[in-house]
């Protein structure tokens, strides 16, 4: 009868939604699992350079790196973190990069504290910093400044384009991974622009409510 048809149809809708949710979860875990080995690989390359150039600095770098990696490798199934948490992790990563590049790498950070509880995918800011460092020359002649700031409901990371003479090799995971995570989590697009010699990525920050977070 009609009642049983309606009940059956509702059950099918629920089962389809559960399958879709499970599929999104698996896709997201797959994307997240790309990040840790990628970051470890890049960090070990930096450490090798420091061992050759400054063994003392390499020891300090190793100690700080262990703290950063503890954050990335902890058993944490959250798909989103607060802006405050992400910037705390980004600060530790920035410390490592400044140890490597010294005064040739600079940061201009302006975060509206009232937005600290807004959400974004974990390791987003770190990925954007890493992307800027990977693709741009950083030297005495050409120091690089990376700007990180909030604007309305967006987080914006910008740098002046200073292409390396030799294009970087290795896997390019950052921006593509981040864009896919935003689509899966919130059906939103990150904004990428390259105008007037300035490369910027804008991330939509999400309100902290149950629907947009797995806290």
Protein Blocks (a to p, Z undefined) as FASTA:
>chain_A
ZZlmmmmmmmmmmmmmmmmmmmmmmmmmmmmmmmmmmmmmmmmmmmmmmmmmommlmmmm
mmmmmmmmmmmmpccfbfbdcfklmmmmmmmmmmmmmmmnmmmbccdddddfklmmpccd
ehklmmmmmmmmmmpccdfklccddddddehjaccddddddddfbdcedjdfklmmmmmm
mmmmnopacddddeehiacdddddddddfklpcZZ
